[in-house]
Amino acid sequence: MDDLDKSVEEKFGKKPKFFENNQNNNIKNIIGVFSGKGGVGKSMVTTLLAVELQKKGYSVGILDADITGPSIPKSFGLEPNVSGNDTDMFPPVSKTGIKIMSINLLMDDETQPVLWRGPMLGSVLRQFYSNTLWGELDYLLIDMPPGTGDVSMTVFQSMPLTGVIIVSTPQDLVKMIVAKAINMCKQMNVEILGLVENMSYMECDKCGNYIYPFGETKLNDIALTYEINPLGRLPIVPNNSKLIDNGKAEDIDSSIIDEVIDNLLN
């Protein structure tokens, strides 16, 4: 064990036990969608993955782990309506059958801030995973909060992740942030399934040429440098943002993420 590993162990402490598995659930794959910073469109990537996987015939759920900045329910047009029994919460279901659990589905006023410290956030995550009746799922996608803080550590340490997808954008600053995310995964023994470059380009609606508002792609360079799988690039599609704002995520042309899914599954 080198000095870096020692410092990580001292900081994080011993690895805690995984959250208890709900015996009524059978979740085949749990995938975190992760970034080292905010503003890279991680929730959009999670949404596109969920919608397109559902279209391909897989059963899908989304656990919105961005407790202090949840956006998934609004994207799918869901209002607070979580029901349950003595032991389990029943996740609301979108119009195409995607199961979703988020703190905003439990709050009467979605504009109220969540002013909780790490232990409370960890407790909510445990309930979202262990005390939610997800049932049979092919994929449970975890929409992670930005950065490498308490919630990300809890998810990495306490959930049986299949692996994580790291989301980046083609900016020089993001290369350094991606490196932090990659190193966190490696230090915490979490498998990196690959890298998605979001906001990579946009297509001119007049001439059809590609425009690169954040600069040329850096996907392959980063993937080669850190020896991870380049899953694909996603464009900026202004109409997608309008659909998300109107709670119509499932009306998006999610085929733009087909390359990412094909590379992920193959």
N, C-alpha and C positions, 0 to 999 in steps of 0.2 A: 504494500500500500504506500503510494507516494504522499508527499506533503499535501497536495491538493485534495486527494481522497480523504486524508485524515481531517482536514479542515471542514470538508463537507459533512463527514460523519459527526464531527463535534457540533456543527451548526444545526444539522437536521435531527440529530439524535438517532436512536435505533429505529429501524423501520417499523411502523405500527402495523397491527393486523389489518387486513383488508376489511372494508365494510362487509357486514353480513349479507350473504346472498339470500334473496327472497325465494323460498322454495316454490312459489307459484310462478316464478319467472324463468324463462329460458332464453338468454341473450347470447347469441352466437359470437358477435363481434362488438367490441366497445372501442370506438375510435375518437380520440381527442383532436379537436381542430384548434391549433395553438399558434400564437405569435409572440414575439418578444416585446411588442409595443402595440399601442392602439392605432386605429386609423388605417389598417391594411385591408379591411373588409372581411375579417374572419367570420363574422356572422352571415355575411352574404355567401361565403364559400360553404358554410355549414348548411344554409338553406338550399343552395343549388344541389349539393350532394344529396340531401334528404329527398328533395322533389324528384330528382332524376332517378335515384335508386328505387323510389316508390313506383315510378313509371315503368321501371324495368322488372317489376314484379316482386321486389324484396319488401319485407315488412320492416318498417323504420320507425325509430323514435328519436327525439331530440331532448337531451337534458341540458337546460340552459344554466351553465355553471357560472355565468357572468352575473353573480348575485347583485352586485351594486350597480350594474348597468345593463339590465336585461332588455333585449330587443326582439327576441324570437316571437313571443305571442302577438305583438303588433304586426309583424311581418305576415303572419298567417290569419290575421283578423280575428283572433281569439280573445274573448272577454273572461274575467275571473269566473270560473265555474267548476272548481275542483270539488268533487264529491269523494266519499270514501266510506269505509266501515270501521270496525274497532281496531283493525290492524294495518290497513292499507289505504293509500290515496289512489284514486282512479285518474290517470292523466287525461286531460281533454284531448280530443281527436280532431284533426283538421278535416277539411271537406274531402280530401283524397285518402284519409286513413292514417296520417302520420300522428303518432302519439307524442305529446309535448308536455313537459313539466318545467315550470319557471316560477320564480318568486312573484312575478307580476300577475300570475294566475291565482294567487292567494291573497292579493291586496285589494281592498275596496277602492283605493285611489292609486292608480299606477304612477302618478307624478310624485308621490312621496318618496324621499330618499331612504335607502336602507343604511342605517348608521350602526353597523355591527362590526365588532372586532373578530379576529381570526377564529376563536373557538366557536362562536355562534355561527359563523359562515360554514365551518366544518360540520357542525351539527345539521344544518340545513341540507348540505350536500349528501350527508348520510341518509337523511329522510328521502331525498329525491331519488336516491339509488336503491336503498334497502326497503323503504316503506312505500314504494310506488308499485302498483300492479302493472308492470310493463307487459307481462304475459310472454308470448312467443315473438321474439324479434330477431331478424337477421342482422340488423345494425342498430346500435344505439350510438348516436353521435353526441359528443360532449362539446358544446360551444363554450370554450374556455375564456376566462377573462384575459385582458392583455397583461403582459409582463410575467415576471418570475416570482410572484409573491405567494402569500399564504394559500390562496385557493388553488393555484396551480400545483403547489407542493402537495396539498391534500389529495387532489385528484391523482397525481402521479404515485403517491405513496399508498393510497387506500382503495383504489379501484383496480380491478383486474383488466387493465387496458390491453387490447390487441396491439395498439401502437398509436402514434400521433402523426397527423399531417401538419407540417409547418407552413404558414402562409406568409408570403413576402410581397413587396412591390419593387419595381426596378429603380430604386434610388440608392445612391452610394451609402447614405446613412443607414439604410435598412440592412445592408450587408453586415455591419457590425452588430445590429440587433439580432439578426438571424443567427449569427455566431453564438450569441449569448443563449438563445433558445436551444440551439443544437447542443451546446455544452451542458446546459441544464439537463436535457434528456439523457445524455451520455452518463453524467455523474449520478443520475438517479435510476439508471438501468431501464429506461423506457425506450422501446423500439421506435425508431423514426421510419415511418412508412414512405415518406417522400416529401418533396417541396412543391408547393403551388405558388406560381407568381401571379398575383391578382393585379388588376388595373394595368396590365402589360401593354395594351394598345387600344386604340379605338378606330373604327372604320368610318371614313368620311362618307356621309350620306349622299354626297354629290358625285364624287369621282371614284369611290370605292377603295381608294388607297388607305393604307394603314398610317395612323398618326401615333406618335409615341410621346404623350404629354409628360411622362416622368423619365424619359430617356430610353435608350435601347435596352433590350432584355439582358438580365444578368442571371437568368435561371440556370443555364448550363455551367456558367463559371462558378457559381456558388455550390451547385451540386457536385461538381468535380473537385472543388477545393475541400469540401467536407465529406466527400464520398457518400452522398445520399442520392436517392432516386429522384430525378426531375420528373414530376408527374404531369406537368403541363402549365400552359399560360391561359389566363382568362382575360377577356376584353372588358373595357368599360362600355356598358350599354345603358345610356341615360333612361330609356324606358323602363328598365328593370327597377331602378330606384323609385320611379313613380308607382310601379305596381307594389313594391314593398311598402311604401308610405301609405298606400290604400288598403293594406292587408290582403293583397292578392298574390302572395308569393308563388302559389301553385299555378298561376297563369303565365309565369315567366317561361321563356324558351330555354329550358334548363339543359338543352342538348349542347350548349357551349361548354359544359363540363364533362362531356362524354370521354374526351381524351384522358382526362384525369382519372375517371372511373375505370376506363379500360386498362390504364397503366397500374392502377391500384389493385385491380382484381387479377391481373396476369403476372 
